[in-house]
Amino acid sequence: METDAYGIYELADRDGKIIYIGQGRISSRLNSHFLNNNHPIPKASYYRAEVAGSKERAEQRERSEIRAHKRSHGYCPSYNMRLG
């Protein structure tokens, strides 16, 4: 994966439950969550990432994935509640 590629990512807890869907430059965003145990989403144990190609496309995919999660599960991921 390109170091500075724009995309989306999902963070999941140790049980595999998605707790956050985010977007941006994937490597730097993931590093902000996992490096030095100093990330703003302390329950995050796993991630999945997808390159989107551009900032605009990443923003669109993030909104789409949050809506899809809400449709499937009846609620937004816990750290995306403000976006729901």
C-alpha positions as CSV (number, residue, x, y, z in Angstrom):
1,M,0.0,0.0,0.0
2,E,1.3,3.4,-0.9
3,T,2.5,5.3,2.2
4,D,0.5,8.4,1.4
5,A,-2.5,6.8,-0.4
6,Y,-6.0,8.2,0.3
7,G,-8.5,5.7,1.4
8,I,-10.9,4.4,4.0
9,Y,-10.3,2.1,7.0
10,E,-12.3,0.3,9.6
11,L,-11.2,-0.3,13.1
12,A,-12.5,-3.2,15.0
13,D,-12.4,-4.4,18.6
14,R,-10.9,-7.7,19.7
15,D,-14.2,-9.4,18.9
16,G,-14.1,-8.1,15.3
17,K,-16.9,-5.6,15.9
18,I,-16.4,-2.5,13.8
19,I,-16.1,0.5,16.1
20,Y,-14.9,3.2,13.7
21,I,-14.8,3.9,10.0
22,G,-12.4,6.6,8.9
23,Q,-10.8,8.2,5.9
24,G,-7.7,10.1,4.9
25,R,-4.1,9.2,4.2
26,I,-4.2,5.6,5.3
27,S,-0.8,5.1,6.8
28,S,-0.7,8.4,8.8
29,R,-4.3,7.9,10.0
30,L,-3.6,4.3,11.2
31,N,-0.4,5.4,12.8
32,S,-2.3,8.0,14.8
33,H,-4.6,5.3,16.2
34,F,-2.0,2.6,16.9
35,L,1.5,4.0,17.5
36,N,2.8,4.3,21.1
37,N,-0.5,3.1,22.5
38,N,-1.6,6.7,22.4
39,H,-4.5,6.5,20.0
40,P,-8.0,8.1,20.4
41,I,-9.8,4.8,20.0
42,P,-8.5,2.6,22.8
43,K,-10.6,-0.5,22.0
44,A,-9.2,-0.8,18.5
45,S,-7.3,-4.1,17.9
46,Y,-7.7,-4.7,14.2
47,Y,-8.1,-2.7,11.0
48,R,-9.0,-3.1,7.3
49,A,-8.0,-0.6,4.7
50,E,-9.0,0.2,1.2
51,V,-7.2,2.7,-1.2
52,A,-9.7,5.1,-2.7
53,G,-7.4,7.1,-5.1
54,S,-8.4,10.6,-4.0
55,K,-9.4,12.5,-1.0
56,E,-12.9,13.2,-2.4
57,R,-13.4,9.5,-3.2
58,A,-12.2,8.5,0.3
59,E,-14.7,11.0,1.8
60,Q,-17.5,9.5,-0.3
61,R,-16.6,5.9,0.5
62,E,-16.4,6.7,4.3
63,R,-20.0,8.2,4.2
64,S,-21.2,5.2,2.2
65,E,-19.7,2.6,4.5
66,I,-21.1,4.3,7.6
67,R,-24.6,4.4,6.0
68,A,-24.2,0.7,5.0
69,H,-23.2,-0.3,8.6
70,K,-26.1,1.6,10.0
71,R,-28.5,-0.1,7.6
72,S,-27.0,-3.6,8.4
73,H,-26.7,-3.2,12.1
74,G,-29.3,-0.5,13.0
75,Y,-26.6,1.8,14.4
76,C,-23.4,3.6,13.5
77,P,-20.1,2.3,14.8
78,S,-19.6,3.6,18.3
79,Y,-16.9,6.1,17.4
80,N,-18.9,7.4,14.4
81,M,-22.1,8.3,16.3
82,R,-21.6,12.0,15.7
83,L,-21.7,11.3,11.9
84,G,-24.8,9.1,12.0
